[in-house]
Amino acid sequence: MTFRCFLPAWIAAWAVAVFLPSALIAWLGLSPAAAAIGTGFDHFPATTWRVADDVGPAVKLMIGGLLLLSFLGLLRSPLSGPGRRLAGGVALGMAAMIATIALVPPHLSRGFAAALTGARFDGATLPLYLLGGALAGAAFVLSVERCRTRP
């Protein structure tokens, strides 16, 4: 594995993990930050950016760090075949998101999980965060696989 393949894949995964849940939270109007801008498709990019920007830096750094460690481990694991690596990436992305939700104190998380809803594992937002983690893992594996197959 080269740094040329790993770094862009990891950055893409981090962006998916942060911005996909933010987009879904904005779309569903679950954030006061999104409600302040307005609803509707014409406000969607601004509300998504606002919700993602409202998430505390500690959350963004922890997600990025956990994804980094998880993906380094995944690439060194004996999992063979793209399907197994994809399943491993999805599981690791979800695990990184769950660990972030469980470990970041609410006063450092601002617009994320407990600071957003009052509960760490809120039923309305948890599926959105897990989807973001799962697709972040998939984005990493698919990006690495694509980079490996390029001439």
C-alpha positions in Angstrom: 0.0 0.0 0.0 1.4 3.3 -1.0 0.8 6.7 0.7 -0.5 7.9 -2.7 -3.5 5.5 -2.4 -4.0 5.7 1.4 -4.1 9.4 2.0 -6.8 10.4 -0.5 -8.9 7.4 0.5 -8.7 8.2 4.2 -9.6 11.9 3.6 -12.6 10.8 1.5 -13.7 8.5 4.2 -13.4 11.2 6.8 -15.4 13.6 4.7 -18.2 11.0 4.2 -18.2 10.3 8.0 -18.6 14.0 8.8 -20.7 15.4 6.0 -23.1 12.6 5.2 -24.7 12.5 8.7 -24.6 16.3 8.6 -26.5 16.4 5.3 -29.1 13.9 6.6 -29.5 15.8 9.8 -29.9 19.1 7.9 -32.4 17.5 5.5 -34.5 16.1 8.3 -34.3 19.4 10.3 -32.9 17.7 13.4 -30.4 20.5 14.2 -31.2 24.0 15.5 -28.3 25.2 13.2 -30.2 23.9 10.2 -33.5 25.4 11.4 -31.8 28.8 11.7 -31.0 28.9 7.9 -34.2 27.4 6.6 -35.5 24.3 5.0 -36.0 23.3 1.5 -33.7 22.2 -1.3 -32.4 25.7 -2.1 -31.0 26.0 1.4 -29.7 22.4 1.6 -26.0 23.1 0.8 -25.9 25.9 3.3 -27.7 23.9 6.0 -25.4 20.9 5.5 -22.3 23.0 5.8 -23.7 24.8 8.9 -24.5 21.5 10.6 -21.1 20.0 9.8 -19.4 23.2 10.9 -21.4 23.1 14.2 -19.8 19.7 15.0 -17.0 20.2 17.5 -13.4 19.9 16.4 -12.8 17.1 19.0 -15.4 15.0 17.2 -13.9 15.6 13.8 -10.4 14.8 15.0 -11.5 11.7 16.9 -13.4 10.3 13.9 -10.4 11.0 11.7 -8.0 9.4 14.2 -10.1 6.3 14.7 -10.6 5.9 11.0 -6.9 6.2 10.4 -6.0 3.6 13.0 -8.8 1.3 11.8 -7.9 1.5 8.2 -4.2 1.0 8.8 -5.2 -2.2 10.7 -7.5 -3.3 7.9 -4.8 -2.9 5.2 -2.5 -5.0 7.4 -5.1 -7.7 8.1 -5.2 -11.0 6.4 -8.6 -10.3 4.9 -8.4 -11.4 1.3 -10.7 -10.4 -1.5 -12.5 -7.1 -2.1 -15.8 -8.3 -0.6 -14.2 -9.1 2.8 -12.2 -5.9 2.8 -15.4 -4.0 2.0 -17.3 -5.7 4.9 -14.3 -5.0 7.2 -14.2 -1.3 6.1 -17.9 -0.9 6.7 -17.7 -2.5 10.2 -14.7 -0.5 11.1 -16.3 2.8 10.0 -19.4 2.0 12.1 -17.2 1.1 15.1 -15.3 4.3 14.8 -18.5 6.3 14.8 -19.9 4.4 17.8 -16.6 4.9 19.7 -16.7 8.6 18.9 -20.3 8.9 20.1 -19.5 6.9 23.3 -16.3 8.6 24.2 -16.4 12.3 23.3 -17.7 14.4 26.2 -20.8 16.4 25.3 -19.1 19.7 26.2 -16.6 19.0 23.4 -19.0 17.7 20.8 -21.2 20.7 20.3 -23.5 19.8 17.4 -22.9 16.0 17.6 -24.8 13.2 19.3 -25.3 14.1 23.0 -24.7 17.8 22.5 -27.2 17.8 19.6 -30.0 15.7 21.1 -29.3 15.3 24.8 -28.6 11.6 24.5 -25.5 9.9 23.3 -27.4 7.1 21.4 -30.5 9.0 20.3 -32.9 6.9 18.2 -33.3 9.7 15.6 -29.7 10.4 14.9 -27.9 7.1 15.6 -28.9 5.5 12.4 -27.7 8.5 10.5 -24.3 8.4 12.2 -24.0 4.7 11.6 -24.9 5.1 7.9 -22.2 7.8 7.7 -19.6 5.5 9.3 -20.6 2.5 7.2 -20.4 4.5 3.9 -17.1 6.1 5.1 -15.6 2.6 5.4 -17.0 1.6 2.0 -15.6 4.8 0.5 -12.1 4.1 1.9 -12.0 0.5 0.6 -13.4 1.3 -2.8 -11.1 4.2 -3.2 -8.0 2.1 -2.2 -9.1 -0.7 -4.6 -9.6 1.8 -7.4 -6.2 3.3 -6.8 -4.5 -0.1 -6.7 -5.9 -1.1 -10.1 -4.8 2.1 -11.9 -1.8 1.7 -14.1 
